[in-house]
Amino acid sequence: KAGVTQTPRYLIKTRGQQVTLSCSPISGHRSVSWYQQTPGQGLQFLFEYFSETQRNKGNFPGRFSGRQFSNSRSEMNVSTLELGDSALYLCASSSLYNEQFFGPGTRLTVL
Amino acid sequence: SQELEQSPQSLIVQEGKNLTINCTSSKTLYGLYWYKQKYGEGLIFLMMLQKGGEEKSHEKITAKLDEKKQQSSLHITASQPSHAGIYLCGADLSGANSKLTFGKGITLSVRP
């Protein structure tokens, strides 16, 4: 089976812009979670989608949003980008047994 | 304070030596995950433990879960340079399954 894929792998944006990241889970997995990783805060949970519905949410401002499509692919959007949004964004898909497999991540740099 | 504490913070071992790293939670563990990460890359799934006393092994890596102590240990036997990287533990602290809380990670270096 192919692993979790994320696009794009690298992105450079300027403050105030918005960005959309994409994640394709492992075939058959219906749950997709998003995480933000920074040197200061480490890995932090953003939100989780299951069958096109947000099931869990972390403590991030409303500028961070996501959605999931009927084929389980997920996107996350960050609006009005701030310098502090520079991070590695990781998505993970979960198996029926709750094993979470991560993608390679999208490195976002905000200038 | 951190909900998940990993120790030690970093570790340098000679190739061939055994080592153990730990992950301790301040809350009830509903599931404990171990991952390995190369800097700036995605997380590689190593093992998931869900039951107290559970022990799993894969190649030269063994992980155990002590539910009473709310702690997990990861043991590497006969370390190799390929074991070098950042080891992260993630935990389900709410029973929500997919919402994981992570420790800060342990950087392991293996000297040839």
HADDOCK unambig.tbl for C-alpha pairs under 7 A between the chains (distance, minus, plus):
assign (segid A and resid 33 and name CA) (segid B and resid 98 and name CA) 6.88 0.50 0.50
assign (segid A and resid 42 and name CA) (segid B and resid 104 and name CA) 5.95 0.50 0.50
assign (segid A and resid 43 and name CA) (segid B and resid 102 and name CA) 6.04 0.50 0.50
assign (segid A and resid 44 and name CA) (segid B and resid 101 and name CA) 6.91 0.50 0.50
assign (segid A and resid 45 and name CA) (segid B and resid 99 and name CA) 6.46 0.50 0.50
assign (segid A and resid 45 and name CA) (segid B and resid 100 and name CA) 6.62 0.50 0.50
assign (segid A and resid 48 and name CA) (segid B and resid 98 and name CA) 6.96 0.50 0.50
assign (segid A and resid 56 and name CA) (segid B and resid 99 and name CA) 6.83 0.50 0.50
assign (segid A and resid 90 and name CA) (segid B and resid 42 and name CA) 7.00 0.50 0.50
assign (segid A and resid 98 and name CA) (segid B and resid 97 and name CA) 6.43 0.50 0.50
assign (segid A and resid 99 and name CA) (segid B and resid 48 and name CA) 6.62 0.50 0.50
assign (segid A and resid 101 and name CA) (segid B and resid 45 and name CA) 6.07 0.50 0.50
assign (segid A and resid 102 and name CA) (segid B and resid 42 and name CA) 6.18 0.50 0.50
assign (segid A and resid 102 and name CA) (segid B and resid 43 and name CA) 5.59 0.50 0.50
assign (segid A and resid 102 and name CA) (segid B and resid 44 and name CA) 6.90 0.50 0.50
assign (segid A and resid 103 and name CA) (segid B and resid 42 and name CA) 5.61 0.50 0.50
assign (segid A and resid 104 and name CA) (segid B and resid 41 and name CA) 5.60 0.50 0.50
assign (segid A and resid 104 and name CA) (segid B and resid 42 and name CA) 3.98 0.50 0.50
assign (segid A and resid 105 and name CA) (segid B and resid 41 and name CA) 6.63 0.50 0.50
assign (segid A and resid 105 and name CA) (segid B and resid 42 and name CA) 5.62 0.50 0.50
